[in-house]
Amino acid sequence: MLLLDFSELLEKKLSGERWSEEDVKLLVRLVSSGRLSGQQIGAVLMLIFTKGMDAEEIVQLTSAMTASGETLSWPDSLRPLVVDKHSTGGVGDMVSPPMVASLTALGLKLPMISGRSLGHTGGTIDKMESIPGFNASLTAEQMRGAVMSDVGGFIAGQTEAMVPADRVLYAARSETATIRSVPLITSSILSKKAAEGISALVMDVKFGRAAFMTTFEEARILAESIEQTGRGYGMKVIVFITEMERPLARCIGNAVEVAEALQVLNGGDAASAGLRELVARQSGCLLRLTGKVATDEAGAAAVRNSWSDGSALKAMRRILVNQGVSEALADKLCERGQFSVQEYLSRMGREPLSVTQLSSPASGFVSDIDALSLAKICHQLSRPERLGGKLDHSTGLELLVVKGDAVKQANGALRKSSSNPQWENQAIEDLLLALSMAQKDAVDFLDDSPALTSDNSASEYASIDGEVDEEDGQSDVEGSQVEEALIENGWNFVQEGEDSRLRDAPEFLGVPGLNPDLLAQAPENTMTRIEFFLQHFITSDLVSAIRFWTNARADFELQNIATEADGPLPPLLSSWRQCTENEVRKCLAIVLYMGLVKKPELHMYWSTGDFYGGEYFQKEHCLGRDRFIQLLSFLRFYDCTAVNNHQDSLKKIRPFLDIARGICQANYCPNQDVSVDEELVMYKGRLIFRQFMPNKRARFGIKVYCLTEASTGFLWNFRVHAVKQDNDRFGEGVNCGNLSFSEKIVVELSKDLLGLDYRIYCDSWFTSLRLAQFLLERNTMLTGTVRVDRGIPNELKVLALQPISHSHMRRGDVLAVKLVDRKASGRKTVYLLDTHGVAGST
């Protein structure tokens, strides 16, 4: 009977219906009991992957999976302090162990159930097992004992009895190519966290080339799903979205990452600044959620204090001893002091057979460090099959440089450690290729902190961009160091009272306004605004093309229907005749009218009654209802006879887009100030390049990049965001050099305005120092908010400012601005780049 019900479940989801709570419980019961075959489980996963689940279904799936096995429970007095953290996986991502130690030292309880290596990303359990004697296979009773005692927490793997349904589904996801399913990821993560009995969770969703979510949009979708599901499950959830293009920390590998985690707990600056910052910030959020502190900043400060006073190291020692590490070894690893990675490896007994320092491939500045390449090399050379089934814990990399560092060719760039002799014969060249070098002008002078986004309000994602901490108003760069840095990279502070204008405003060479020919054709008082719009924007060329495409579609459809039909065609189809341009205009006019005047039913627009009737629809020249329905059935804005081109997903509709764009540009020239942004046109059908943008009103639709006149919003140019092959064409006809995709969008939209001294405004997704300099060379100015890793000088990043204040730095014709605002939720820092020449007075 259950298997018959299972077939009905599949049919229900296949037909587009949602599953009820009882349906979900039945599904999980069948999965966890082992009554489903591999093919049946694969069918379930593929249905969820293709058909999706709504928010309520995901909550129900998470709840049922949690209830499928053993769970941990805590006294009511303790549960508000029981918290955890989870990451979707990154490179050098050793946040969990120092977080557990820091937070247990501050009185929180952390039952951290972690995983092993997945793909190129390292697993926390594999890393902790680099410490001899560490036992990650705890029973449920041992887990409870650790949390209830003064130890306060543990780091262990999932038990056999906890969330068995997830274990089955997780194993099948990699075999069915459904790993990236948002409902499955969400329920897998949160069911395990719910089984821990936690009250609050910090979630770290990674995106970038070294993450499973490669784009920010993908990460944002998952982040929203986790936040909504956790909230629906009664859990406090804060989601961080962090970039994973470069390694988070300096060390990559099992034992070496443990060493850097211990460096974090020792305080000082031996460990990566990015790793220290992420541990402090995410831990600070959990301290706030549990009421230990009032703000995230106060929580982060408390965590840093636990490092400096040694309490976090003592907490780590208690955890290690409780999980099987000898007291003598725990004492060595948790000794106060600044120790090198190699010293920690020696104390763990993980000394590699060889340690080699690799020199920089060239002189210059480090412009990029490819986290994915480095992680794959480490994973390949330390995986068990290379060493007879035993994981090589000593294999690892230690980066000696970060992005933006100046190095000479003979200088050390990274240090490799291994007990695998194959290190000597392979991978060295690949390791060095993972480091990209550039000349000074091509580098954005970045620190190695990741870009961060946190959901502080549970509904709005606010960028905090990995800024350097400015607690207590102290700058991290003092006097002479700042001056030397300024001399080196060409940036200079604009002193108080000094004129920060870059130069006199250049002469604007554009000719804004309506095309003079249009004004000549529309004498004053002879044409209404709507008549003017319909004549000059719904042009004869456009209407003629729509008429041709509509008639072609009708002929094609009617021919197919006539061939397959057994009897006569329905009257509405058999009476079809070729449409005229005048009819197309009337049809479009009715569609526009219906968008402004809403009525319950279509036929009511042609009603003769007083209530719903409309005077326009009673006139003889108006389209009748049946003819309108006929036209609407076949109305097309593309040529249905055109052959699909897999290299151009917009091929069929491109002629229409080109005509529409040409009309906008021929009729009007924008004023000097223009804006570049992205819009989402609502569309809920199936489309390979349909986007989901939760911060947009439409949420689902087609992304369009737009250039508009700033004062009126007039759309002058636009491009549709399609598949990669189409997007790669952005910037054609202009030598864009090494501009990124978002930078090329600005160039593509404004290329016909370059050289005329236009002023472009855009947000931080587009703006960069590189783009500003590119446009300046073409007599075009740029102003925009900018991410901290896109050209803001380090001296401005670390400068401490009071609330509601700002500071400027100048390099040539580029002005960098730092603003500190005061918001209800705390201090907000904003960076801007400007080349307009007068923004300094803003």
C-alpha positions in Angstrom: 0.0 0.0 0.0 2.9 2.4 0.9 4.5 1.9 -2.5 1.2 2.6 -4.3 1.0 5.8 -2.3 4.5 6.5 -3.4 3.5 6.4 -7.0 0.7 8.8 -6.3 3.3 11.1 -4.7 5.3 11.1 -7.9 2.3 11.8 -10.0 1.2 14.6 -7.8 4.6 16.5 -8.0 4.9 15.7 -11.7 1.6 17.4 -12.4 2.8 20.5 -10.6 0.9 20.1 -7.4 2.5 20.7 -4.0 3.0 18.0 -1.4 1.0 18.1 1.8 2.6 17.5 5.2 1.4 13.9 5.2 2.9 13.4 1.7 6.3 14.6 2.9 6.2 12.5 6.1 5.3 9.4 4.0 8.2 10.1 1.6 10.7 10.5 4.4 9.4 7.3 6.1 9.9 5.3 2.9 13.4 6.7 2.4 14.7 6.1 5.9 13.1 2.6 6.1 15.1 1.4 3.0 11.9 0.4 1.2 12.7 2.5 -1.9 15.0 1.3 -4.7 17.8 3.4 -6.0 15.7 4.2 -9.1 12.8 5.4 -7.0 15.0 7.6 -4.8 16.6 9.0 -8.0 13.1 9.8 -9.3 12.2 11.7 -6.1 15.4 13.7 -6.2 15.0 14.6 -9.9 11.4 15.7 -9.4 12.4 18.0 -6.5 15.3 19.3 -8.6 13.1 20.1 -11.6 9.7 20.9 -10.1 11.1 22.6 -6.9 9.4 23.0 -3.5 7.8 26.0 -2.0 8.9 27.4 1.4 6.3 25.5 3.4 7.2 22.2 1.7 10.9 22.7 2.5 10.0 23.4 6.2 7.9 20.2 6.3 10.7 18.1 4.6 13.3 19.5 7.1 11.0 18.6 10.0 10.3 15.1 8.8 14.0 14.4 8.1 14.9 15.6 11.6 12.2 13.4 13.1 13.5 10.3 11.1 16.2 9.6 13.7 17.7 10.4 17.1 17.9 14.1 18.2 19.7 15.9 21.0 17.6 17.7 23.6 18.6 20.2 26.3 17.0 21.6 29.5 14.9 24.7 28.9 17.4 26.8 30.9 20.3 25.7 28.6 18.7 25.6 25.2 18.9 29.4 24.5 22.7 29.1 24.7 23.0 26.1 22.3 24.1 27.4 18.9 26.0 26.3 15.9 27.5 27.4 12.6 27.7 25.8 9.1 29.5 26.6 5.9 28.7 25.3 2.4 32.4 24.7 1.9 35.4 26.8 0.9 39.2 26.7 0.6 41.2 27.5 3.7 37.9 27.7 5.5 38.9 26.7 9.1 36.4 28.9 10.9 34.6 26.2 12.9 37.3 25.0 15.4 38.3 28.5 16.6 34.7 29.5 16.7 33.8 26.6 19.0 36.7 27.3 21.3 36.0 31.1 21.4 32.2 30.8 22.1 32.5 28.0 24.7 35.0 30.1 26.5 32.4 32.9 26.5 29.6 30.7 27.9 27.8 29.4 24.9 27.2 25.7 24.0 28.2 24.3 20.6 27.2 20.8 19.6 29.0 21.0 16.2 28.2 18.1 13.9 30.5 18.5 10.9 31.3 16.6 7.7 34.3 15.2 5.8 35.9 16.4 2.6 33.4 17.0 -0.3 35.0 17.5 -3.7 37.9 20.0 -3.5 36.7 21.5 -0.2 38.2 20.3 3.0 36.1 18.7 5.7 36.4 19.8 9.4 36.5 16.3 10.6 39.4 15.3 8.3 41.2 18.4 9.6 40.6 17.7 13.3 41.7 14.1 12.9 45.2 15.5 11.9 45.6 15.8 15.7 46.7 12.3 17.0 44.1 10.7 19.2 41.3 13.1 18.3 38.0 11.1 18.3 35.3 12.5 16.0 33.0 9.5 16.3 31.0 10.3 19.5 27.9 8.7 20.7 24.8 10.7 21.5 25.5 10.3 25.2 29.1 11.5 24.8 27.8 14.5 22.8 25.3 15.4 25.6 28.0 15.0 28.2 30.4 17.4 26.4 27.7 20.1 26.1 26.4 19.7 29.7 29.9 19.8 31.2 32.3 22.6 31.6 33.7 21.6 28.2 30.7 23.2 26.6 30.8 21.6 23.1 32.3 19.2 20.7 33.3 18.8 17.0 32.1 15.4 15.7 30.7 13.6 12.8 27.0 12.6 12.3 26.0 9.4 14.2 24.3 6.5 12.4 21.1 7.2 14.3 20.9 10.9 13.5 18.9 12.0 10.4 19.1 8.6 8.6 16.9 10.0 5.8 19.4 12.6 5.0 22.2 10.1 4.8 20.3 8.1 2.1 19.4 11.2 0.1 22.8 12.8 0.4 24.5 9.7 -1.0 22.2 9.6 -3.9 22.4 13.3 -4.8 25.9 13.1 -6.2 24.9 10.1 -8.4 21.8 11.9 -9.8 23.4 15.3 -10.5 21.0 17.0 -8.0 23.7 18.3 -5.6 22.8 21.9 -6.4 19.1 21.6 -5.6 18.2 24.4 -3.2 15.4 22.5 -1.4 17.6 19.5 -0.9 20.6 21.5 0.3 18.4 23.5 2.7 16.7 20.4 4.2 20.0 18.5 4.5 21.7 21.3 6.4 18.9 22.3 8.6 17.7 18.8 9.5 21.1 18.0 11.0 21.2 21.3 12.8 17.7 20.9 14.1 18.7 17.4 15.4 21.4 19.1 17.5 18.6 21.0 19.3 20.1 24.4 18.7 18.3 27.7 19.1 20.4 29.8 16.7 22.5 29.2 13.6 25.0 31.3 11.6 25.1 30.0 8.0 28.0 30.8 5.7 27.0 30.5 2.0 30.1 30.6 -0.3 30.0 31.7 -3.9 32.7 32.0 -6.6 35.0 29.8 -8.6 36.0 27.7 -5.6 32.5 27.2 -4.2 29.6 25.0 -5.2 27.5 28.1 -5.8 29.5 29.9 -8.5 27.5 33.1 -8.8 26.2 35.5 -6.2 22.6 35.0 -7.5 22.8 31.3 -6.8 24.2 31.9 -3.3 21.5 34.5 -2.6 18.7 32.1 -3.6 20.1 29.4 -1.2 20.7 32.0 1.6 17.1 33.1 1.4 15.8 29.5 1.4 17.9 28.7 4.5 16.8 31.8 6.3 13.1 31.3 5.6 13.2 27.6 6.4 15.1 28.1 9.7 12.7 30.9 10.7 9.7 28.6 9.8 11.3 25.9 12.0 11.5 28.3 14.9 15.3 28.8 14.7 17.1 32.1 14.7 19.2 32.2 11.5 21.7 34.7 10.2 23.1 34.0 6.8 26.5 35.3 5.6 27.2 35.3 1.8 31.0 35.2 1.4 33.1 35.2 -1.7 35.4 32.2 -2.4 37.6 33.4 -5.3 40.8 33.4 -3.3 41.6 31.2 -0.3 40.1 32.5 3.0 43.2 31.7 4.9 47.0 31.3 4.3 47.0 27.5 4.8 45.3 24.9 2.6 45.4 21.3 3.7 44.5 19.3 6.9 47.2 19.6 9.5 48.4 23.1 8.2 44.8 24.5 8.6 44.7 23.1 12.2 48.0 25.0 12.8 46.5 28.3 11.5 43.4 27.8 13.6 45.6 27.5 16.6 47.4 30.7 15.5 44.0 32.5 15.5 43.3 31.4 19.1 46.7 32.7 20.1 45.9 36.2 18.9 48.4 38.3 17.0 48.7 38.5 13.3 50.3 35.2 12.4 47.0 33.9 11.0 45.3 35.4 8.0 43.4 38.6 8.6 40.5 37.3 6.6 40.2 34.2 8.7 40.4 36.1 12.0 37.8 38.6 10.8 35.3 36.0 9.7 35.6 34.0 13.0 35.1 37.2 15.0 32.2 38.5 13.0 30.2 35.2 12.8 30.9 34.4 16.5 29.8 38.0 17.4 26.5 37.4 15.7 25.8 34.3 17.8 26.7 36.2 21.0 24.1 38.8 20.1 21.4 36.3 19.2 21.8 34.6 22.6 21.7 37.9 24.4 25.2 37.8 25.7 26.0 41.2 24.0 23.9 44.0 22.6 25.5 44.3 19.1 27.5 42.2 16.7 30.5 44.5 17.1 30.5 44.0 20.8 30.4 40.2 20.3 33.3 40.4 17.9 35.3 42.4 20.4 34.5 39.8 23.1 35.8 37.0 20.9 39.0 38.9 20.2 39.5 39.4 23.9 39.1 35.6 24.5 42.1 35.2 22.1 44.2 37.9 23.9 43.5 36.7 27.4 44.1 33.0 26.6 40.6 31.8 27.6 39.8 30.5 24.0 43.0 28.4 24.0 42.0 26.9 27.4 38.6 26.0 25.9 40.2 24.4 22.9 42.4 22.3 25.3 39.3 21.1 27.2 37.7 20.0 23.9 40.8 18.2 22.6 41.3 16.3 25.9 37.6 15.4 26.1 37.7 13.9 22.6 40.7 11.7 23.2 43.8 13.8 22.7 46.5 13.3 25.4 46.9 16.0 28.0 50.6 16.3 27.1 49.8 16.9 23.4 46.9 19.3 24.2 49.3 21.3 26.4 51.8 21.6 23.6 49.2 22.7 21.0 47.4 25.1 23.3 50.6 26.8 24.7 50.5 30.6 24.6 52.9 32.1 22.1 53.4 33.0 18.5 54.4 29.7 16.7 55.0 29.0 13.0 52.9 26.5 11.1 55.9 24.2 10.8 56.3 24.3 14.6 52.7 23.2 15.1 53.2 20.3 12.6 56.2 19.2 14.5 54.2 19.2 17.8 51.4 17.2 16.2 53.9 14.7 14.8 52.9 15.6 11.3 56.3 16.7 10.0 56.3 16.2 6.2 59.2 14.4 4.6 59.8 17.5 2.5 59.2 21.3 2.9 59.9 23.4 -0.2 59.5 27.1 -0.6 58.5 28.1 -4.2 59.6 31.4 -5.6 57.4 33.9 -7.3 57.0 33.2 -11.1 57.7 36.9 -11.9 58.3 40.2 -10.3 55.3 42.6 -9.8 52.2 42.6 -7.7 50.0 39.6 -6.9 46.8 40.2 -8.9 45.0 37.0 -8.2 45.3 33.7 -6.3 43.2 30.9 -7.7 41.7 29.1 -4.8 40.1 26.4 -6.9 43.4 25.4 -8.6 45.3 25.2 -5.3 42.5 23.2 -3.6 42.3 20.7 -6.4 46.1 20.1 -6.3 46.0 19.6 -2.5 43.0 17.3 -2.8 44.5 15.2 -5.6 47.8 14.7 -3.8 46.5 13.9 -0.3 43.5 11.7 -1.2 43.6 8.2 0.4 44.0 6.2 -2.8 47.5 7.6 -3.3 48.6 6.3 0.0 47.0 2.9 0.3 43.8 4.1 1.8 45.4 6.4 4.4 44.8 10.2 4.2 48.0 12.2 4.1 47.4 14.8 6.8 50.8 16.4 6.3 50.1 17.5 2.7 49.4 21.2 2.6 50.2 24.7 1.3 51.1 27.8 3.1 50.7 31.0 1.2 53.4 33.6 1.8 51.8 36.4 -0.2 48.3 37.8 -0.5 46.6 39.7 -3.3 48.1 43.1 -3.8 51.6 42.2 -2.3 54.6 43.4 -4.2 57.1 40.5 -4.8 60.3 40.0 -6.7 60.9 37.0 -8.8 63.3 35.4 -6.3 61.0 36.0 -3.3 59.1 33.1 -1.8 55.4 32.9 -2.8 54.2 29.7 -1.1 55.5 26.8 0.9 54.5 23.2 0.2 54.6 20.4 2.7 54.2 16.7 1.8 55.2 13.2 2.7 54.2 12.2 -0.8 57.2 11.8 -3.1 55.0 12.7 -6.1 55.2 16.3 -4.9 58.8 16.5 -6.2 57.8 15.5 -9.8 54.4 17.1 -10.4 52.1 20.0 -9.6 54.9 22.5 -8.9 54.2 24.3 -12.2 50.4 24.2 -11.6 50.9 25.6 -8.2 52.8 28.6 -9.5 50.3 29.1 -12.3 47.6 29.6 -9.6 49.4 32.9 -8.8 48.8 35.7 -11.2 51.1 38.7 -11.4 50.5 42.1 -12.8 52.1 45.5 -12.9 51.1 48.0 -10.2 48.5 49.9 -12.2 46.6 46.8 -12.9 46.1 45.8 -9.3 43.2 47.0 -7.1 45.4 46.9 -3.9 43.2 44.5 -2.0 43.6 43.0 1.4 42.9 39.3 1.8 39.6 39.7 3.6 36.6 38.1 1.9 33.7 40.1 0.8 30.8 39.5 3.2 27.1 39.9 3.3 25.0 39.3 6.4 21.3 39.1 6.9 21.0 41.1 10.1 17.3 41.8 9.7 16.2 38.4 8.5 14.7 40.0 5.4 17.3 42.4 4.0 20.9 41.6 3.0 23.2 44.4 3.9 26.8 44.5 2.5 29.6 44.8 5.0 32.3 44.0 2.4 35.0 42.6 4.7 36.0 46.0 6.0 39.0 46.2 8.4 37.8 46.5 12.0 37.8 50.0 13.4 36.9 49.3 17.0 37.7 52.1 19.5 38.5 54.4 16.6 42.0 53.2 16.2 43.6 53.1 12.8 45.6 49.9 11.8 48.1 52.0 10.0 50.2 54.6 11.8 51.9 57.9 10.7 55.0 57.1 8.7 53.6 53.8 7.4 50.7 55.6 5.9 52.9 58.2 4.2 55.2 55.6 2.7 52.2 53.7 1.3 50.8 56.9 -0.2 54.1 57.7 -1.9 54.2 54.2 -3.3 50.7 53.9 -4.8 50.1 57.6 -5.8 47.0 58.2 -3.5 47.0 61.4 -1.4 44.6 62.5 1.3 42.5 65.6 0.6 43.1 67.8 3.7 40.3 69.5 5.5 39.6 72.8 3.9 41.4 71.8 0.7 39.4 72.0 -2.6 38.6 68.4 -3.4 37.4 69.1 -6.9 39.4 67.3 -9.5 39.3 69.8 -12.3 36.9 72.2 -14.0 33.8 70.5 -15.4 34.6 69.7 -19.1 32.3 71.0 -21.9 29.5 68.7 -22.6 29.5 67.8 -26.3 26.1 65.9 -26.5 23.0 67.3 -28.1 20.2 66.3 -25.6 16.5 66.4 -26.2 14.0 65.2 -28.7 15.0 64.7 -32.3 14.3 68.0 -34.0 12.7 66.2 -36.9 10.0 64.9 -34.6 9.2 68.3 -33.3 8.8 69.6 -36.8 6.3 66.8 -37.5 4.2 67.6 -34.4 3.2 71.3 -34.5 2.0 72.6 -31.1 -1.6 71.7 -30.1 -2.1 69.4 -33.1 -1.2 66.1 -31.4 -1.9 64.7 -27.9 0.9 63.1 -26.0 -0.4 59.6 -26.5 -0.8 60.2 -30.2 2.8 61.5 -30.3 4.0 58.4 -28.5 2.0 55.9 -30.7 3.2 57.6 -33.9 6.9 57.9 -33.1 7.6 55.0 -30.8 5.2 52.4 -32.2 6.6 53.0 -35.7 5.6 51.7 -39.0 8.8 49.6 -39.2 7.9 48.0 -35.8 4.3 47.4 -36.7 5.2 46.0 -40.1 7.6 43.5 -38.5 5.0 42.4 -35.9 2.4 42.0 -38.7 4.7 39.8 -40.7 5.7 37.6 -37.7 2.0 37.3 -36.6 0.8 36.2 -40.0 3.7 33.8 -40.4 2.8 32.2 -37.0 -0.9 31.9 -37.9 -0.1 30.2 -41.2 2.3 27.8 -39.5 -0.2 26.9 -36.7 -3.3 26.6 -38.9 -1.4 24.4 -41.4 -0.4 22.0 -38.6 -3.9 22.0 -37.0 -5.6 21.4 -40.4 -3.2 18.4 -41.0 -4.0 16.8 -37.7 -7.7 17.7 -37.3 -10.3 15.0 -38.0 -13.1 17.5 -38.6 -13.7 21.1 -39.5 -11.7 23.8 -37.6 -13.4 25.8 -34.8 -15.1 29.0 -36.1 -12.5 31.2 -34.4 -9.7 29.5 -36.4 -11.5 28.9 -39.7 -12.4 32.6 -40.0 -8.8 33.7 -39.8 -7.6 36.2 -42.4 -4.2 37.9 -42.7 -4.0 40.8 -40.3 -3.1 44.4 -41.4 -0.8 46.9 -39.9 -3.8 49.0 -38.7 -5.2 45.9 -36.9 -1.9 45.3 -35.2 -1.9 48.9 -34.0 -5.4 48.6 -32.6 -4.5 45.3 -30.9 -1.5 46.9 -29.2 -3.6 49.9 -28.2 -6.2 47.6 -26.5 -3.4 45.7 -24.7 -2.0 49.0 -23.4 -5.5 50.1 -22.3 -6.1 46.8 -20.5 -2.9 47.4 -18.6 -4.3 50.6 -17.2 -8.0 49.7 -16.8 -8.7 46.4 -15.1 -11.9 44.4 -15.5 -12.8 41.0 -14.1 -13.4 39.3 -17.4 -12.1 39.9 -20.9 -15.5 40.1 -22.6 -16.5 42.9 -20.2 -14.4 45.4 -22.2 -16.9 45.1 -25.1 -19.9 45.1 -22.8 -22.8 47.5 -23.7 -23.9 47.9 -20.1 -23.4 51.1 -18.2 -21.3 49.5 -15.4 -18.5 47.8 -17.3 -19.1 49.1 -20.8 -16.5 51.5 -22.4 -17.2 54.1 -25.0 -14.0 53.3 -27.0 -14.9 49.7 -27.5 -18.4 50.6 -29.0 -16.9 52.6 -31.8 -16.9 51.1 -35.3 -13.2 51.5 -35.8 -12.4 49.4 -32.7 -11.4 45.7 -33.0 -14.2 43.4 -32.2 -13.7 40.9 -29.3 -13.4 37.8 -31.6 -10.9 39.5 -33.9 -8.9 40.7 -30.9 -8.8 37.1 -29.5 -7.7 35.9 -32.9 -4.9 38.3 -33.1 -3.8 37.8 -29.6 -3.6 34.0 -30.2 -1.1 34.4 -33.0 0.6 37.7 -32.0 4.4 37.3 -32.1 7.4 39.5 -31.7 9.8 37.2 -33.4 10.1 35.1 -36.6 8.8 31.6 -35.8 10.4 30.3 -39.1 13.9 31.3 -38.0 16.3 28.4 -37.2 17.5 28.1 -33.6 21.1 29.1 -33.0 22.7 27.6 -29.9 25.4 30.2 -30.1 22.8 33.0 -29.9 19.9 32.3 -27.6 18.3 35.7 -28.5 18.5 35.1 -32.3 14.7 34.9 -32.9 13.8 38.0 -30.9 17.0 40.0 -31.6 15.4 41.8 -34.7 12.6 43.1 -32.4 15.0 44.2 -29.7 17.2 46.0 -32.3 14.2 47.9 -33.7 13.0 48.9 -30.2 16.4 50.0 -29.2 16.8 52.0 -32.5 13.6 53.8 -31.9 14.6 54.9 -28.4 18.0 56.2 -29.6 16.6 57.8 -32.8 13.9 59.8 -31.1 15.8 61.2 -28.1 19.3 62.0 -26.9 19.8 62.0 -23.1 21.1 64.8 -21.0 24.7 64.7 -19.6 23.8 62.6 -16.5 22.9 59.0 -17.3 22.4 56.0 -15.0 23.3 52.3 -15.5 21.4 49.7 -13.6 19.7 46.3 -13.9 16.0 45.6 -14.0 14.0 42.4 -13.8 11.1 42.0 -16.2 8.6 39.6 -14.7 8.4 36.2 -16.4 7.5 32.9 -14.8 7.7 30.6 -17.8 10.5 28.2 -18.6 13.6 30.0 -19.9 17.2 29.0 -19.7 18.3 32.5 -18.7 15.4 33.3 -16.4 16.7 34.8 -13.2 15.6 34.8 -9.5 16.3 38.0 -7.7 14.6 38.1 -4.3 15.3 41.8 -3.8 13.4 42.8 -6.9 9.6 43.2 -7.0 9.1 40.7 -9.8 11.5 38.1 -8.1 11.4 35.8 -11.2 12.0 37.1 -14.7 14.4 38.3 -17.4 17.3 40.5 -16.3 17.8 43.6 -18.5 20.7 46.0 -18.2 19.6 49.6 -18.8 21.1 53.0 -19.5 18.6 55.7 -18.7 18.6 59.5 -18.4 19.1 60.2 -14.8 16.6 63.1 -14.6 13.6 61.5 -16.5 14.3 57.8 -16.4 14.0 57.6 -20.2 15.4 54.3 -21.5 18.0 55.0 -24.1 19.8 51.7 -24.3 19.4 48.2 -23.0 20.8 44.7 -23.2 19.2 41.4 -22.2 21.2 39.1 -19.8 21.1 35.8 -21.6 23.4 32.8 -21.7 27.2 33.1 -21.5 27.8 33.1 -25.3 25.5 36.1 -25.7 26.9 37.9 -22.7 30.5 37.4 -23.9 29.6 39.8 -26.8 29.2 42.7 -24.5 31.8 45.4 -25.3 32.3 44.3 -28.9 33.6 47.1 -31.1 35.5 48.6 -28.1 38.9 47.5 -26.9 37.9 46.5 -23.4 41.2 44.9 -22.5 40.9 43.0 -19.2 37.6 44.5 -18.0 35.3 42.2 -16.1 31.8 41.2 -17.2 30.1 43.9 -15.0 32.5 46.5 -16.3 31.9 45.5 -19.9 28.1 46.0 -19.4 28.7 49.7 -18.7 30.9 50.0 -21.7 28.4 48.2 -23.9 25.5 50.4 -22.9 27.5 53.7 -23.2 29.8 53.0 -26.2 27.8 55.4 -28.4 28.2 58.1 -25.8 31.9 57.8 -25.2 34.0 60.9 -26.0 31.1 63.3 -25.4 31.9 64.0 -21.7 28.8 62.2 -20.4 28.5 61.5 -16.6 27.6 57.9 -15.7 26.2 56.9 -12.3 26.0 53.2 -11.2 26.1 51.1 -8.1 28.8 48.9 -6.6 28.1 45.9 -8.8 29.4 47.8 -11.8 31.9 50.4 -10.3 35.6 49.8 -10.1 38.8 51.8 -10.3 39.7 50.0 -13.5 36.4 51.0 -15.1 36.8 54.6 -14.0 40.2 54.9 -15.5 39.0 53.2 -18.7 36.2 55.7 -19.2 38.4 58.7 -18.3 40.6 57.8 -21.2 37.6 58.1 -23.4 36.4 61.5 -22.0 33.5 59.9 -20.0 33.1 60.3 -16.3 31.9 57.9 -13.6 30.5 58.2 -10.1 29.3 55.2 -8.1 29.4 53.3 -4.9 32.1 50.7 -5.0 33.0 47.5 -3.2 36.0 47.7 -0.9 37.9 45.2 -3.0 37.6 47.1 -6.3 40.2 49.8 -6.1 39.7 51.6 -2.7 43.2 52.4 -1.4 44.2 50.5 1.7 44.9 53.8 3.6 41.3 54.8 3.2 40.0 51.3 4.3 41.8 51.4 7.6 41.2 55.0 8.3 39.0 55.4 11.5 36.1 57.8 11.0 33.4 59.0 13.4 29.8 58.5 12.6 28.3 60.9 10.0 31.7 61.8 8.6 33.7 61.3 5.4 37.2 61.5 4.0 38.7 61.8 0.5 41.8 60.6 -1.3 42.9 61.6 -4.7 45.0 60.0 -7.4 45.2 62.0 -10.6 41.6 62.6 -11.8 40.1 59.9 -9.5 38.6 60.6 -6.1 38.0 57.9 -3.6 35.5 58.7 -0.8 34.7 57.0 2.5 31.5 57.8 4.2 30.4 56.6 7.6 26.6 56.9 8.3 24.7 56.1 11.4 21.8 53.6 11.0 19.5 52.2 13.5 21.3 48.9 13.3 24.7 50.4 13.8 27.5 52.0 11.8 27.3 51.8 8.0 30.4 52.5 5.9 30.1 53.4 2.2 32.8 53.8 -0.4 32.6 55.8 -3.6 34.7 56.4 -6.7 34.3 59.6 -8.7 35.9 61.1 -11.8 33.3 63.8 -12.5 35.4 66.7 -11.2 33.0 68.2 -8.8 31.9 65.3 -6.5 34.4 66.4 -3.9 31.9 69.1 -2.8 29.2 66.4 -2.2 
